[in-house]
Amino acid sequence: NQQAVVEASGHREEVVKELLIIQDKLPVLVHEAYCIVVWRTKVLPKLIKNSEISATFFIYTVLYHELVAVSLLETVLYHESSCESLGEIVLDLIDYCVYAVTQLIALCHAGLHQKIIDPKEELKTVDELANQQNEITFNVGIKAITILSYLSDKIASLSVSVARRLTQTHDVPCLLSELLSLRPWLRRIKSFEKFIDGKWMAVEGDEILKVVKTEAQTWFCLRSIIFHRETFENYEINSFRQRELGKCSGLLNESLLDQLPPLCELKQFLCTLQ
């Protein structure tokens, strides 16, 4: 029955988590993700320029490897013990996630997440490869939001350097503010669609206002950073940050607050900040 399936799934997740922690494989996953980033930014452009590529399957498998590594990290980092087992490599993971979210924002500004490819359309190899890269970049960026949300929620149990990394090295609150303004999990082609469980699904009526998982995690990540003493003490509010964070107060409407009541105090803080 359904309950047995859920319990079996939870048991498998726990086993995977324990194996990755015991065998110290979480830093390996972070390293693998970085390797693919370097490969696709430094090697792939030269490969496309200097070679005649007739098929994209091999390149796609390399790019997809990054998504697999990030997906595993997203699955296990829900648990506090997994976050603690990262050690100092957590700083590298934050750097990676910020990079991935920045790429997601760039993708949305270009409107590429709203581009739909007709399966019957015959594309050039280079164009097909570009579409595959955009798809993976989008998915990795969405998962990076989740990872940042998990890490920010567990700041108290991580090293002090994590708080500085989120606020001084990277301006993650302003990055999240931009994400919330862009809403990459929502698009309108012929009708409204939301990104739910890794795929775009058509929504209508009240479903359009319903908060999806990624949207909720973005809000809770912002809330955790602002209300954690370890992070906010390292975050100086200047005029730019006041303006960027202030944009979020207008997004906290009644429908959103009804679905996510803990955000009420965040709205009060943002209104006071303005």
C-alpha positions as CSV (number, residue, x, y, z in Angstrom):
1,N,0.0,0.0,0.0
2,Q,0.9,3.7,-0.2
3,Q,2.1,3.9,3.4
4,A,4.5,0.9,2.9
5,V,5.9,2.5,-0.2
6,V,6.6,5.8,1.7
7,E,8.2,4.0,4.6
8,A,10.4,1.9,2.2
9,S,11.4,5.1,0.4
10,G,12.3,6.8,3.7
11,H,14.3,3.8,4.8
12,R,16.3,3.8,1.5
13,E,17.1,7.5,1.9
14,E,18.3,6.9,5.5
15,V,20.6,4.1,4.3
16,V,22.0,6.2,1.5
17,K,22.6,9.1,3.9
18,E,24.4,6.9,6.4
19,L,26.6,5.3,3.7
20,L,27.6,8.7,2.3
21,I,28.5,10.0,5.7
22,I,30.3,6.9,7.0
23,Q,32.4,6.6,3.8
24,D,33.0,10.4,3.7
25,K,31.5,10.7,0.2
26,L,29.7,14.0,0.5
27,P,32.9,16.0,-0.2
28,V,33.4,13.8,-3.3
29,L,29.9,14.8,-4.6
30,V,30.8,18.5,-4.2
31,H,34.1,17.9,-6.0
32,E,32.3,16.1,-8.8
33,A,29.9,19.0,-9.3
34,Y,32.8,21.4,-9.5
35,C,34.6,19.3,-12.0
36,I,31.7,19.4,-14.4
37,V,31.4,23.1,-14.0
38,V,35.0,23.5,-15.0
39,W,34.6,21.1,-17.9
40,R,31.5,22.8,-19.3
41,T,32.9,26.3,-19.0
42,K,36.5,25.7,-20.0
43,V,36.6,22.5,-22.1
44,L,33.1,22.2,-23.8
45,P,33.3,25.6,-25.7
46,K,36.6,24.6,-27.2
47,L,35.2,21.1,-28.0
48,I,32.3,22.7,-29.8
49,K,34.4,25.2,-31.7
50,N,37.2,22.8,-32.8
51,S,35.2,19.6,-33.4
52,E,32.4,18.4,-35.6
53,I,29.8,17.1,-33.1
54,S,27.3,14.8,-34.8
55,A,25.5,13.6,-31.6
56,T,25.0,15.2,-28.2
57,F,24.3,12.1,-26.1
58,F,27.9,11.7,-24.8
59,I,28.1,15.4,-23.9
60,Y,24.7,15.3,-22.3
61,T,25.7,12.3,-20.0
62,V,28.6,14.4,-18.8
63,L,26.4,17.4,-18.1
64,Y,23.8,15.2,-16.5
65,H,26.4,13.9,-14.0
66,E,26.4,17.3,-12.4
67,L,22.7,17.1,-11.9
68,V,23.0,13.7,-10.4
69,A,25.6,14.8,-7.9
70,V,23.6,17.9,-6.8
71,S,20.4,15.7,-6.6
72,L,22.1,13.4,-4.1
73,L,23.3,16.3,-2.0
74,E,19.8,17.8,-2.0
75,T,18.4,14.5,-0.8
76,V,20.8,13.9,2.1
77,L,21.5,17.4,3.3
78,Y,17.9,17.6,4.7
79,H,19.4,15.9,7.7
80,E,21.5,18.0,10.2
81,S,24.1,15.2,10.6
82,S,24.8,15.3,6.8
83,C,25.4,19.1,6.9
84,E,27.8,18.7,9.9
85,S,29.7,15.9,8.2
86,L,30.6,18.2,5.3
87,G,33.2,20.0,7.5
88,E,35.0,22.9,5.9
89,I,33.9,21.7,2.4
90,V,30.5,23.3,3.3
91,L,32.1,26.7,2.3
92,D,32.9,25.3,-1.2
93,L,29.3,24.0,-1.4
94,I,27.9,27.4,-0.6
95,D,30.1,29.0,-3.3
96,Y,28.8,26.4,-5.8
97,C,25.2,26.9,-4.9
98,V,25.5,30.7,-5.2
99,Y,27.1,30.2,-8.6
100,A,24.3,27.9,-9.7
101,V,21.6,30.3,-8.4
102,T,23.3,33.1,-10.3
103,Q,23.2,31.1,-13.5
104,L,19.5,30.4,-12.9
105,I,18.8,34.1,-12.5
106,A,20.7,34.8,-15.7
107,L,18.7,32.1,-17.5
108,C,15.4,33.7,-16.3
109,H,16.4,37.2,-17.3
110,A,17.1,35.8,-20.8
111,G,13.6,34.2,-20.8
112,L,15.1,30.8,-21.6
113,H,13.1,29.0,-19.0
114,Q,10.0,29.9,-20.9
115,K,11.3,28.5,-24.2
116,I,9.5,25.4,-25.3
117,I,11.1,23.1,-27.9
118,D,8.8,21.2,-30.3
119,P,9.9,17.5,-30.1
120,K,9.2,17.2,-33.8
121,E,11.5,20.2,-34.7
122,E,14.9,19.2,-36.1
123,L,17.6,21.3,-34.5
124,K,21.2,21.8,-35.3
125,T,23.5,19.8,-33.0
126,V,24.8,23.0,-31.4
127,D,21.3,24.3,-30.7
128,E,20.2,21.0,-29.3
129,L,23.2,21.0,-27.0
130,A,22.4,24.6,-25.9
131,N,18.9,23.6,-25.0
132,Q,20.2,20.6,-23.0
133,Q,22.6,22.9,-21.1
134,N,19.8,25.3,-20.3
135,E,17.6,22.5,-19.0
136,I,20.3,21.2,-16.7
137,T,21.3,24.7,-15.6
138,F,17.7,25.4,-14.6
139,N,17.3,22.1,-12.7
140,V,20.6,22.5,-10.9
141,G,19.7,26.1,-9.9
142,I,16.4,24.9,-8.4
143,K,18.2,22.2,-6.4
144,A,20.8,24.7,-5.3
145,I,18.1,26.8,-3.7
146,T,17.0,23.8,-1.7
147,I,20.5,23.1,-0.5
148,L,21.0,26.8,0.5
149,S,17.7,26.5,2.5
150,Y,18.9,23.4,4.3
151,L,22.3,25.0,5.2
152,S,20.8,28.3,6.3
153,D,18.4,26.4,8.6
154,K,21.3,24.7,10.3
155,I,23.7,27.6,10.7
156,A,23.8,27.2,14.4
157,S,25.4,23.7,14.2
158,L,27.8,24.7,11.4
159,S,31.1,26.6,11.6
160,V,31.1,30.4,12.1
161,S,32.6,30.8,8.6
162,V,29.3,29.7,7.1
163,A,27.5,32.8,8.4
164,R,30.2,35.1,6.9
165,R,30.1,33.2,3.6
166,L,26.4,33.7,3.3
167,T,26.5,37.4,4.1
168,Q,29.9,38.9,3.5
169,T,31.5,36.8,0.8
170,H,28.2,36.4,-1.0
171,D,25.1,38.6,-0.6
172,V,22.7,35.7,-0.4
173,P,19.7,37.7,1.0
174,C,19.8,40.1,-2.0
175,L,20.3,37.1,-4.3
176,L,17.1,35.5,-2.8
177,S,15.3,38.8,-3.2
178,E,16.0,38.7,-6.9
179,L,14.8,35.1,-7.2
180,L,11.6,35.9,-5.4
181,S,11.0,38.8,-7.8
182,L,11.7,36.7,-10.9
183,R,9.8,33.6,-9.7
184,P,11.5,31.0,-11.9
185,W,9.1,28.3,-10.7
186,L,6.2,30.0,-12.6
187,R,5.9,30.7,-16.3
188,R,3.1,31.5,-18.7
189,I,3.2,30.1,-22.2
190,K,-0.4,29.4,-23.4
191,S,-1.5,29.0,-19.8
192,F,0.2,29.2,-16.4
193,E,2.7,26.5,-15.5
194,K,4.5,25.8,-12.3
195,F,7.7,23.7,-11.7
196,I,6.6,20.9,-9.4
197,D,8.6,17.8,-8.6
198,G,11.1,18.4,-11.4
199,K,8.7,19.1,-14.2
200,W,6.4,21.9,-15.5
201,M,2.7,21.3,-14.8
202,A,-0.2,23.4,-16.0
203,V,-2.2,25.1,-13.3
204,E,-5.3,27.2,-13.2
205,G,-7.6,29.0,-10.8
206,D,-6.6,28.8,-7.2
207,E,-3.6,26.5,-8.1
208,I,-1.8,29.5,-9.6
209,L,-1.6,31.1,-6.1
210,K,-0.6,27.9,-4.4
211,V,3.0,28.0,-3.1
212,V,5.3,25.4,-4.6
213,K,8.1,23.7,-2.7
214,T,11.0,25.8,-4.2
215,E,9.2,29.0,-3.6
216,A,8.6,28.1,0.1
217,Q,12.2,27.1,0.5
218,T,13.4,30.4,-1.0
219,W,11.3,32.4,1.5
220,F,12.4,30.2,4.5
221,C,16.1,30.5,3.4
222,L,15.7,34.3,3.5
223,R,13.9,34.1,6.9
224,S,16.6,31.9,8.4
225,I,19.4,34.2,7.4
226,I,17.7,37.3,8.6
227,F,16.6,35.8,12.0
228,H,19.7,33.8,12.8
229,R,21.9,35.9,15.1
230,E,25.0,34.3,13.6
231,T,24.3,35.6,10.1
232,F,22.5,38.9,10.7
233,E,25.3,40.2,13.0
234,N,27.5,39.9,9.9
235,Y,25.1,41.6,7.5
236,E,25.3,45.4,7.3
237,I,22.2,47.0,6.0
238,N,23.1,49.7,3.5
239,S,20.8,51.7,1.1
240,F,21.2,49.1,-1.7
241,R,20.3,46.2,0.6
242,Q,17.4,48.1,2.2
243,R,16.0,48.7,-1.3
244,E,16.5,45.1,-2.5
245,L,15.1,43.4,0.6
246,G,12.3,45.9,0.7
247,K,11.0,44.6,-2.6
248,C,10.1,41.3,-0.9
249,S,7.6,43.0,1.5
250,G,5.2,43.7,-1.4
251,L,5.4,40.0,-2.4
252,L,4.2,38.8,1.0
253,N,0.5,39.0,0.3
254,E,-2.4,37.5,2.3
255,S,-2.6,34.4,0.2
256,L,1.1,33.7,0.7
257,L,1.0,34.4,4.4
258,D,-2.0,32.1,4.9
259,Q,-0.1,29.3,3.4
260,L,3.2,30.1,5.2
261,P,2.3,31.7,8.5
262,P,5.9,31.9,9.8
263,L,6.6,34.6,7.2
264,C,4.3,37.1,9.1
265,E,7.2,38.2,11.3
266,L,9.4,38.4,8.2
267,K,7.0,40.9,6.6
268,Q,6.9,42.9,9.8
269,F,10.7,43.1,9.8
270,L,10.8,44.1,6.1
271,C,8.2,46.8,6.6
272,T,10.2,48.2,9.5
273,L,13.4,48.0,7.4
274,Q,11.7,50.1,4.7
